[in-house]
């Protein structure tokens, strides 16, 4: 007899205690292999596919898509050693395995994603009420629906689009996608949401609804909640201060253009700034540290794990480049590109987003010149970089138009005084203005 094993939501690491079900990758009645991903969940840090340690037939799933589960809660049960759904499985499980009319149904909001290889094969469960004919005839639903949904899969691939529609109450089956082959895009869902939220004319005497007067309420959970907690903790615990300076980046941009003019990997401005930061931290190690409140000690860290701010559809993320002090500009460019792509597609792991010792924040991409960044707790400093734009500048005693950037350093005043912070920032600015300064220090 097959043994039914219960698989629970595992500890995903990095102190995470819960996760939200984004989509199921298997249904009741599916045959799964050992270590096959069975569900995609979203934590406060990343999207994760969870593999099952058992092989057999799925007999039950726990939690609908969008449900938040704590670590240790049941996810699925698997009949180990079975090749079909056990005959004693409840009728409700058998019905879920086959769907209405014994016809397999796609997950609403996903359709067929041909970019993903097939993960499972469908088997027909055997129940006591059915004598297992070769082909089961479709069964009409017991209760007719007033407005049946269109047949066939819904052409949506992105889990973010599906979640946006679900949260806003948009029926994806009623939309016509504007993407290739009718693919439903985020813009299609946002347009539907705007139409749903459009106010309807009300009688002149009717009072304004109480809900409208209170405004929209957005739960602080998931990534947004994690960011809120972390920034609030940073403000509570860290006595931060900010200093800034304008720098002439004309020579740095010219050096980058010369480096990219030859054959080989292209180097980004962010990679050059990162290389300057690691050289500056070697001179001013106080800023590559953390404060241990329990021991009442400053801990200077031996390696530079450089975080960089990346804006995504899920919100602001800070992927971490490990051992940045040993990387060349080419290696830094490649790693920034790799992590940015993972962030954009929602494939960063919790390990990619933790363990940073210093953060580089290029908010110039948003078209702003300056900012006072909040330190990424428990780090001790963050360098902010504004946009690089042509401005009037005195160069070699003459007024000229130069490419100028504002650099801002926010630092933990417990780990150093203003002299150290100013020295760090001045060294960074000197390297930006004259890249030869960096070469002399290597």
Secondary structure, DSSP 8 states (H G I E B T S, - for coil): --EEEEEE----STT--EEEEEEES--TT-EE-TTEEEEEEE-SS-EEEEEES--EEEEEE-S-TT-EEETTSEEEEEEET-SS--TTS-HHHHHHHH-GGG-----TTT---TTS----B------TT----SS------SS--SS---SS------HHHHHHHHHHT--GGG----SGGG---HHHHHHHHHHHHS-----TTS---HHHHH-------HHHHHHHHHHHHHHHH--EEEEEEEEE-HHHHHHHHHHHTSSS----HHHHHHHHHHHHHHH-GGGSEEEETTTTEEEE-SS--EEEEEEETTEEEEEEETTGGG--HHHHHHHHHHHHHHHHTT---GGGGS--SEEEE-GGGGT-S-------TT-SEEEEE---EEEEEEETTEEEEEEEEEEEEEEETTT--HHHHHHHHHHHHHHHH-THHHHHH-
